[in-house]
Amino acid sequence: MHTDTERCVRAVRSKDSRFDGWFFTAVLTTRIYCRPSCPVVPPKVENMTFYPSAAACQQAGFRACKRCRPDTTPGSPQWNARADAVARAMR
C-alpha cells in the first residue's frame, strides 16, 4: 500500500481514517510522521514520503506527531483521545 504514492497522497489530503495503520506519512521538512487521518494541514506532495509502519518511520529518524499519536496502539485510549474523553464525559 505505501508504495502507491498517488493513493497515499489522496488518503492524506482527504484525511481518510480507513487508511490508518496501512501506511504512515513522513514529512521531510519537519521530520515528523503522522497517520493518514491526522487533522493538521497536509504537507506539500514533494515533502511527503510513506512508510509501512511507525517503527520504520522512527528507524528512518522521524518523530511521532503529537496531534494524531501514530506511535500508539490501535484501540487504546491514546489512539483516539477525543473519543475517549467524550466517553468519559458521557459516563
N, CA, C and O atoms as a Tinker XYZ file with bonds, in Angstrom:
   364  protein
     1  N      0.812000   -1.195000    0.000000    73     2
     2  CA     0.000000    0.000000    0.000000    64     1     3
     3  C      0.855000    1.258000    0.000000    63     2     4     5
     4  O      0.572000    2.197000   -0.744000    81     3
     5  N      1.910000    1.291000    0.835000    73     3     6
     6  CA     2.710000    2.507000    0.952000    64     5     7
     7  C      3.525000    2.812000   -0.296000    63     6     8     9
     8  O      4.110000    3.890000   -0.396000    81     7
     9  N      3.578000    1.886000   -1.252000    73     7    10
    10  CA     4.327000    2.136000   -2.481000    64     9    11
    11  C      3.481000    2.823000   -3.545000    63    10    12    13
    12  O      4.032000    3.327000   -4.524000    81    11
    13  N      2.158000    2.860000   -3.386000    73    11    14
    14  CA     1.265000    3.538000   -4.330000    64    13    15
    15  C      1.138000    5.002000   -3.891000    63    14    16    17
    16  O      0.216000    5.361000   -3.158000    81    15
    17  N      2.058000    5.828000   -4.342000    73    15    18
    18  CA     2.167000    7.210000   -3.883000    64    17    19
    19  C      0.894000    8.008000   -4.130000    63    18    20    21
    20  O      0.444000    8.733000   -3.243000    81    19
    21  N      0.316000    7.893000   -5.293000    73    19    22
    22  CA    -0.883000    8.683000   -5.618000    64    21    23
    23  C     -2.046000    8.352000   -4.683000    63    22    24    25
    24  O     -2.749000    9.254000   -4.228000    81    23
    25  N     -2.249000    7.084000   -4.399000    73    23    26
    26  CA    -3.320000    6.672000   -3.492000    64    25    27
    27  C     -3.053000    7.184000   -2.071000    63    26    28    29
    28  O     -3.973000    7.628000   -1.386000    81    27
    29  N     -1.810000    7.120000   -1.640000    73    27    30
    30  CA    -1.448000    7.613000   -0.312000    64    29    31
    31  C     -1.669000    9.117000   -0.201000    63    30    32    33
    32  O     -2.184000    9.595000    0.810000    81    31
    33  N     -1.286000    9.858000   -1.224000    73    31    34
    34  CA    -1.468000   11.312000   -1.217000    64    33    35
    35  C     -2.954000   11.650000   -1.146000    63    34    36    37
    36  O     -3.341000   12.545000   -0.394000    81    35
    37  N     -3.793000   10.957000   -1.911000    73    35    38
    38  CA    -5.236000   11.203000   -1.866000    64    37    39
    39  C     -5.795000   10.917000   -0.479000    63    38    40    41
    40  O     -6.640000   11.665000    0.012000    81    39
    41  N     -5.336000    9.844000    0.158000    73    39    42
    42  CA    -5.816000    9.494000    1.504000    64    41    43
    43  C     -5.414000   10.556000    2.523000    63    42    44    45
    44  O     -6.203000   10.898000    3.404000    81    43
    45  N     -4.196000   11.077000    2.411000    73    43    46
    46  CA    -3.725000   12.103000    3.347000    64    45    47
    47  C     -4.489000   13.405000    3.136000    63    46    48    49
    48  O     -4.893000   14.046000    4.106000    81    47
    49  N     -4.689000   13.795000    1.906000    73    47    50
    50  CA    -5.397000   15.043000    1.624000    64    49    51
    51  C     -6.854000   14.989000    2.075000    63    50    52    53
    52  O     -7.402000   16.002000    2.507000    81    51
    53  N     -7.487000   13.821000    1.980000    73    51    54
    54  CA    -8.882000   13.692000    2.399000    64    53    55
    55  C     -9.021000   13.304000    3.869000    63    54    56    57
    56  O    -10.134000   13.206000    4.386000    81    55
    57  N     -7.879000   13.081000    4.548000    73    55    58
    58  CA    -7.861000   12.685000    5.967000    64    57    59
    59  C     -8.711000   11.437000    6.205000    63    58    60    61
    60  O     -9.505000   11.376000    7.144000    81    59
    61  N     -8.529000   10.456000    5.342000    73    59    62
    62  CA    -9.333000    9.233000    5.354000    64    61    63
    63  C     -8.848000    8.274000    6.445000    63    62    64    65
    64  O     -7.757000    7.713000    6.344000    81    63
    65  N     -9.659000    8.092000    7.479000    73    63    66
    66  CA    -9.265000    7.247000    8.613000    64    65    67
    67  C     -9.274000    5.763000    8.267000    63    66    68    69
    68  O     -8.750000    4.953000    9.032000    81    67
    69  N     -9.858000    5.392000    7.132000    73    67    70
    70  CA    -9.839000    3.977000    6.724000    64    69    71
    71  C     -8.425000    3.486000    6.437000    63    70    72    73
    72  O     -8.173000    2.282000    6.467000    81    71
    73  N     -7.509000    4.392000    6.163000    73    71    74
    74  CA    -6.136000    4.014000    5.843000    64    73    75
    75  C     -5.208000    4.018000    7.054000    63    74    76    77
    76  O     -4.026000    3.696000    6.932000    81    75
    77  N     -5.738000    4.382000    8.223000    73    75    78
    78  CA    -4.913000    4.363000    9.439000    64    77    79
    79  C     -4.404000    2.951000    9.687000    63    78    80    81
    80  O     -5.172000    1.989000    9.708000    81    79
    81  N     -3.101000    2.849000    9.872000    73    79    82
    82  CA    -2.481000    1.546000   10.094000    64    81    83
    83  C     -1.961000    0.897000    8.826000    63    82    84    85
    84  O     -1.116000    0.004000    8.897000    81    83
    85  N     -2.444000    1.323000    7.667000    73    83    86
    86  CA    -1.968000    0.755000    6.397000    64    85    87
    87  C     -0.645000    1.374000    5.979000    63    86    88    89
    88  O      0.211000    0.704000    5.402000    81    87
    89  N     -0.483000    2.668000    6.278000    73    87    90
    90  CA     0.777000    3.359000    5.980000    64    89    91
    91  C      0.879000    4.579000    6.876000    63    90    92    93
    92  O     -0.096000    4.975000    7.514000    81    91
    93  N      2.059000    5.170000    6.919000    73    91    94
    94  CA     2.310000    6.375000    7.704000    64    93    95
    95  C      2.988000    7.389000    6.801000    63    94    96    97
    96  O      3.811000    7.032000    5.958000    81    95
    97  N      2.640000    8.650000    6.982000    73    95    98
    98  CA     3.196000    9.728000    6.180000    64    97    99
    99  C      4.301000   10.415000    6.961000    63    98   100   101
   100  O      4.076000   10.876000    8.080000    81    99
   101  N      5.484000   10.488000    6.390000    73    99   102
   102  CA     6.602000   11.195000    7.000000    64   101   103
   103  C      6.853000   12.469000    6.190000    63   102   104   105
   104  O      6.854000   12.453000    4.959000    81   103
   105  N      7.064000   13.566000    6.910000    73   103   106
   106  CA     7.287000   14.859000    6.265000    64   105   107
   107  C      8.776000   15.183000    6.348000    63   106   108   109
   108  O      9.339000   15.298000    7.436000    81   107
   109  N      9.391000   15.325000    5.206000    73   107   110
   110  CA    10.835000   15.515000    5.134000    64   109   111
   111  C     11.301000   16.825000    5.761000    63   110   112   113
   112  O     12.385000   16.871000    6.342000    81   111
   113  N     10.508000   17.889000    5.657000    73   111   114
   114  CA    10.939000   19.195000    6.160000    64   113   115
   115  C     10.861000   19.293000    7.678000    63   114   116   117
   116  O     11.710000   19.939000    8.292000    81   115
   117  N      9.871000   18.671000    8.294000    73   115   118
   118  CA     9.699000   18.767000    9.745000    64   117   119
   119  C     10.245000   17.553000   10.485000    63   118   120   121
   120  O     10.429000   17.601000   11.701000    81   119
   121  N     10.506000   16.460000    9.759000    73   119   122
   122  CA    10.981000   15.192000   10.338000    64   121   123
   123  C      9.954000   14.600000   11.302000    63   122   124   125
   124  O     10.319000   13.979000   12.300000    81   123
   125  N      8.662000   14.795000   11.000000    73   123   126
   126  CA     7.558000   14.263000   11.797000    64   125   127
   127  C      6.781000   13.282000   10.938000    63   126   128   129
   128  O      6.656000   13.473000    9.728000    81   127
   129  N      6.250000   12.216000   11.568000    73   127   130
   130  CA     5.386000   11.297000   10.830000    64   129   131
   131  C      4.006000   11.249000   11.458000    63   130   132   133
   132  O      3.853000   11.419000   12.668000    81   131
   133  N      2.984000   11.012000   10.608000    73   131   134
   134  CA     1.586000   11.064000   11.020000    64   133   135
   135  C      0.794000    9.890000   10.453000    63   134   136   137
   136  O      1.254000    9.167000    9.570000    81   135
   137  N     -0.414000    9.727000   10.993000    73   135   138
   138  CA    -1.397000    8.807000   10.404000    64   137   139
   139  C     -2.044000    9.530000    9.228000    63   138   140   141
   140  O     -1.986000   10.758000    9.166000    81   139
   141  N     -2.659000    8.808000    8.297000    73   139   142
   142  CA    -3.340000    9.473000    7.175000    64   141   143
   143  C     -4.477000   10.394000    7.606000    63   142   144   145
   144  O     -4.785000   11.355000    6.901000    81   143
   145  N     -5.105000   10.123000    8.746000    73   143   146
   146  CA    -6.243000   10.932000    9.190000    64   145   147
   147  C     -5.847000   12.084000   10.095000    63   146   148   149
   148  O     -6.719000   12.670000   10.736000    81   147
   149  N     -4.601000   12.428000   10.174000    73   147   150
   150  CA    -4.131000   13.499000   11.058000    64   149   151
   151  C     -4.843000   14.817000   10.716000    63   150   152   153
   152  O     -4.978000   15.157000    9.540000    81   151
   153  N     -5.300000   15.564000   11.741000    73   151   154
   154  CA    -6.056000   16.799000   11.482000    64   153   155
   155  C     -5.216000   18.008000   11.046000    63   154   156   157
   156  O     -5.779000   19.071000   10.784000    81   155
   157  N     -3.908000   17.876000   10.965000    73   155   158
   158  CA    -3.074000   19.008000   10.560000    64   157   159
   159  C     -3.242000   19.290000    9.069000    63   158   160   161
   160  O     -3.778000   18.471000    8.322000    81   159
   161  N     -2.774000   20.461000    8.657000    73   159   162
   162  CA    -2.794000   20.813000    7.235000    64   161   163
   163  C     -1.845000   19.870000    6.497000    63   162   164   165
   164  O     -0.692000   19.723000    6.901000    81   163
   165  N     -2.310000   19.229000    5.424000    73   163   166
   166  CA    -1.440000   18.285000    4.709000    64   165   167
   167  C     -0.202000   18.984000    4.132000    63   166   168   169
   168  O     -0.293000   20.112000    3.647000    81   167
   169  N      0.946000   18.313000    4.186000    73   167   170
   170  CA     2.167000   18.910000    3.624000    64   169   171
   171  C      2.153000   18.878000    2.099000    63   170   172   173
   172  O      1.297000   18.246000    1.480000    81   171
   173  N      3.107000   19.563000    1.520000    73   171   174
   174  CA     3.262000   19.520000    0.064000    64   173   175
   175  C      3.648000   18.106000   -0.350000    63   174   176   177
   176  O      4.325000   17.394000    0.391000    81   175
   177  N      3.217000   17.714000   -1.523000    73   175   178
   178  CA     3.462000   16.356000   -2.021000    64   177   179
   179  C      4.954000   16.061000   -2.102000    63   178   180   181
   180  O      5.376000   14.945000   -1.802000    81   179
   181  N      5.752000   17.032000   -2.500000    73   179   182
   182  CA     7.188000   16.788000   -2.647000    64   181   183
   183  C      7.890000   16.588000   -1.300000    63   182   184   185
   184  O      9.019000   16.099000   -1.257000    81   183
   185  N      7.225000   16.963000   -0.204000    73   183   186
   186  CA     7.799000   16.775000    1.128000    64   185   187
   187  C      7.327000   15.500000    1.818000    63   186   188   189
   188  O      7.782000   15.187000    2.918000    81   187
   189  N      6.417000   14.761000    1.181000    73   187   190
   190  CA     5.875000   13.538000    1.770000    64   189   191
   191  C      6.656000   12.315000    1.338000    63   190   192   193
   192  O      7.106000   12.214000    0.196000    81   191
   193  N      6.808000   11.389000    2.268000    73   191   194
   194  CA     7.303000   10.058000    1.959000    64   193   195
   195  C      6.492000    9.094000    2.812000    63   194   196   197
   196  O      6.008000    9.470000    3.880000    81   195
   197  N      6.340000    7.864000    2.356000    73   195   198
   198  CA     5.435000    6.930000    3.010000    64   197   199
   199  C      6.175000    5.692000    3.492000    63   198   200   201
   200  O      7.072000    5.174000    2.825000    81   199
   201  N      5.771000    5.235000    4.670000    73   199   202
   202  CA     6.380000    4.056000    5.293000    64   201   203
   203  C      5.289000    3.076000    5.701000    63   202   204   205
   204  O      4.152000    3.483000    5.937000    81   203
   205  N      5.619000    1.791000    5.788000    73   203   206
   206  CA     4.609000    0.780000    6.135000    64   205   207
   207  C      4.273000    0.715000    7.621000    63   206   208   209
   208  O      3.228000    0.180000    7.990000    81   207
   209  N      5.138000    1.248000    8.476000    73   207   210
   210  CA     4.890000    1.146000    9.919000    64   209   211
   211  C      5.494000    2.340000   10.654000    63   210   212   213
   212  O      6.343000    3.060000   10.129000    81   211
   213  N      5.024000    2.523000   11.891000    73   211   214
   214  CA     5.572000    3.587000   12.736000    64   213   215
   215  C      7.027000    3.287000   13.083000    63   214   216   217
   216  O      7.851000    4.195000   13.189000    81   215
   217  N      7.330000    2.005000   13.257000    73   215   218
   218  CA     8.709000    1.620000   13.572000    64   217   219
   219  C      9.655000    1.973000   12.429000    63   218   220   221
   220  O     10.787000    2.394000   12.668000    81   219
   221  N      9.197000    1.804000   11.191000    73   219   222
   222  CA    10.031000    2.157000   10.035000    64   221   223
   223  C     10.277000    3.658000    9.989000    63   222   224   225
   224  O     11.370000    4.095000    9.626000    81   223
   225  N      9.275000    4.449000   10.351000    73   223   226
   226  CA     9.447000    5.905000   10.395000    64   225   227
   227  C     10.467000    6.295000   11.453000    63   226   228   229
   228  O     11.344000    7.123000   11.208000    81   227
   229  N     10.345000    5.693000   12.630000    73   227   230
   230  CA    11.276000    6.013000   13.707000    64   229   231
   231  C     12.695000    5.585000   13.364000    63   230   232   233
   232  O     13.658000    6.277000   13.694000    81   231
   233  N     12.816000    4.449000   12.704000    73   231   234
   234  CA    14.142000    3.969000   12.307000    64   233   235
   235  C     14.777000    4.902000   11.278000    63   234   236   237
   236  O     15.999000    5.031000   11.218000    81   235
   237  N     13.933000    5.554000   10.465000    73   235   238
   238  CA    14.435000    6.500000    9.463000    64   237   239
   239  C     14.736000    7.873000   10.063000    63   238   240   241
   240  O     15.207000    8.765000    9.358000    81   239
   241  N     14.465000    8.049000   11.364000    73   239   242
   242  CA    14.818000    9.294000   12.025000    64   241   243
   243  C     13.691000   10.288000   12.201000    63   242   244   245
   244  O     13.942000   11.445000   12.537000    81   243
   245  N     12.447000    9.864000   11.982000    73   243   246
   246  CA    11.305000   10.748000   12.159000    64   245   247
   247  C     10.750000   10.597000   13.571000    63   246   248   249
   248  O     10.930000    9.557000   14.204000    81   247
   249  N     10.065000   11.649000   14.072000    73   247   250
   250  CA     9.436000   11.565000   15.389000    64   249   251
   251  C      7.921000   11.624000   15.216000    63   250   252   253
   252  O      7.421000   12.144000   14.219000    81   251
   253  N      7.206000   11.090000   16.184000    73   251   254
   254  CA     5.748000   10.974000   16.106000    64   253   255
   255  C      5.065000   12.332000   16.265000    63   254   256   257
   256  O      5.512000   13.180000   17.037000    81   255
   257  N      3.991000   12.518000   15.530000    73   255   258
   258  CA     3.153000   13.712000   15.632000    64   257   259
   259  C      2.466000   13.717000   16.995000    63   258   260   261
   260  O      2.030000   12.672000   17.478000    81   259
   261  N      2.373000   14.885000   17.609000    73   259   262
   262  CA     1.744000   14.979000   18.921000    64   261   263
   263  C      0.224000   15.152000   18.833000    63   262   264   265
   264  O     -0.468000   15.099000   19.850000    81   263
   265  N     -0.290000   15.359000   17.620000    73   263   266
   266  CA    -1.746000   15.506000   17.474000    64   265   267
   267  C     -2.419000   14.184000   17.178000    63   266   268   269
   268  O     -3.428000   13.860000   17.804000    81   267
   269  N     -1.890000   13.407000   16.242000    73   267   270
   270  CA    -2.563000   12.157000   15.863000    64   269   271
   271  C     -1.991000   10.934000   16.556000    63   270   272   273
   272  O     -2.578000    9.855000   16.471000    81   271
   273  N     -0.863000   11.070000   17.241000    73   271   274
   274  CA    -0.262000    9.985000   18.025000    64   273   275
   275  C     -0.128000    8.674000   17.236000    63   274   276   277
   276  O     -0.711000    7.662000   17.625000    81   275
   277  N      0.632000    8.682000   16.132000    73   275   278
   278  CA     0.741000    7.479000   15.305000    64   277   279
   279  C      1.519000    6.336000   15.950000    63   278   280   281
   280  O      1.489000    5.212000   15.450000    81   279
   281  N      2.209000    6.606000   17.047000    73   279   282
   282  CA     3.012000    5.573000   17.694000    64   281   283
   283  C      2.220000    4.788000   18.734000    63   282   284   285
   284  O      2.771000    3.889000   19.368000    81   283
   285  N      0.936000    5.108000   18.926000    73   283   286
   286  CA     0.119000    4.391000   19.896000    64   285   287
   287  C     -0.544000    3.183000   19.258000    63   286   288   289
   288  O     -0.612000    3.070000   18.034000    81   287
   289  N     -1.028000    2.290000   20.095000    73   287   290
   290  CA    -1.661000    1.057000   19.630000    64   289   291
   291  C     -3.115000    1.319000   19.241000    63   290   292   293
   292  O     -3.832000    1.986000   19.987000    81   291
   293  N     -3.572000    0.806000   18.084000    73   291   294
   294  CA    -4.981000    0.979000   17.704000    64   293   295
   295  C     -5.905000    0.388000   18.763000    63   294   296   297
   296  O     -5.680000   -0.716000   19.258000    81   295
   297  N     -6.946000    1.140000   19.101000    73   295   298
   298  CA    -7.905000    0.688000   20.091000    64   297   299
   299  C     -7.605000    1.162000   21.503000    63   298   300   301
   300  O     -8.463000    1.067000   22.381000    81   299
   301  N     -6.403000    1.669000   21.736000    73   299   302
   302  CA    -6.058000    2.163000   23.070000    64   301   303
   303  C     -6.647000    3.563000   23.255000    63   302   304   305
   304  O     -6.952000    4.234000   22.269000    81   303
   305  N     -6.812000    4.014000   24.503000    73   303   306
   306  CA    -7.351000    5.368000   24.715000    64   305   307
   307  C     -6.496000    6.461000   24.072000    63   306   308   309
   308  O     -7.027000    7.494000   23.665000    81   307
   309  N     -5.186000    6.248000   23.976000    73   307   310
   310  CA    -4.316000    7.254000   23.358000    64   309   311
   311  C     -4.517000    7.326000   21.843000    63   310   312   313
   312  O     -4.250000    8.366000   21.240000    81   311
   313  N     -4.991000    6.226000   21.208000    73   311   314
   314  CA    -5.177000    6.178000   19.753000    64   313   315
   315  C     -6.247000    7.180000   19.324000    63   314   316   317
   316  O     -6.075000    7.897000   18.339000    81   315
   317  N     -7.348000    7.224000   20.066000    73   315   318
   318  CA    -8.419000    8.154000   19.758000    64   317   319
   319  C     -8.782000    8.903000   21.043000    63   318   320   321
   320  O     -9.794000    8.605000   21.677000    81   319
   321  N     -7.967000    9.854000   21.411000    73   319   322
   322  CA    -8.120000   10.576000   22.674000    64   321   323
   323  C     -9.432000   11.340000   22.732000    63   322   324   325
   324  O    -10.036000   11.435000   23.800000    81   323
   325  N     -9.883000   11.880000   21.627000    73   323   326
   326  CA   -11.134000   12.638000   21.607000    64   325   327
   327  C    -12.319000   11.740000   21.935000    63   326   328   329
   328  O    -13.173000   12.119000   22.737000    81   327
   329  N    -12.388000   10.557000   21.331000    73   327   330
   330  CA   -13.481000    9.622000   21.622000    64   329   331
   331  C    -13.417000    9.143000   23.061000    63   330   332   333
   332  O    -14.456000    8.942000   23.689000    81   331
   333  N    -12.225000    8.958000   23.592000    73   331   334
   334  CA   -12.089000    8.525000   24.977000    64   333   335
   335  C    -12.584000    9.599000   25.937000    63   334   336   337
   336  O    -13.246000    9.284000   26.926000    81   335
   337  N    -12.275000   10.851000   25.662000    73   335   338
   338  CA   -12.726000   11.962000   26.514000    64   337   339
   339  C    -14.246000   12.095000   26.464000    63   338   340   341
   340  O    -14.883000   12.342000   27.488000    81   339
   341  N    -14.818000   11.933000   25.290000    73   339   342
   342  CA   -16.278000   12.018000   25.146000    64   341   343
   343  C    -16.947000   10.879000   25.901000    63   342   344   345
   344  O    -17.957000   11.092000   26.572000    81   343
   345  N    -16.400000    9.678000   25.802000    73   343   346
   346  CA   -16.968000    8.528000   26.505000    64   345   347
   347  C    -16.922000    8.726000   28.023000    63   346   348   349
   348  O    -17.877000    8.395000   28.726000    81   347
   349  N    -15.820000    9.261000   28.516000    73   347   350
   350  CA   -15.725000    9.533000   29.950000    64   349   351
   351  C    -16.723000   10.595000   30.386000    63   350   352   353
   352  O    -17.317000   10.482000   31.459000    81   351
   353  N    -16.914000   11.617000   29.576000    73   351   354
   354  CA   -17.869000   12.684000   29.892000    64   353   355
   355  C    -19.304000   12.159000   29.883000    63   354   356   357
   356  O    -20.125000   12.575000   30.701000    81   355
   357  N    -19.600000   11.260000   28.971000    73   355   358
   358  CA   -20.960000   10.700000   28.889000    64   357   359
   359  C    -21.262000    9.808000   30.101000    63   358   360   361
   360  O    -22.394000    9.766000   30.583000    81   359
   361  N    -20.235000    9.096000   30.586000    73   359   362
   362  CA   -20.437000    8.239000   31.769000    64   361   363
   363  C    -20.674000    9.095000   32.968000    63   362   364
   364  O    -20.867000    8.577000   34.068000    81   363
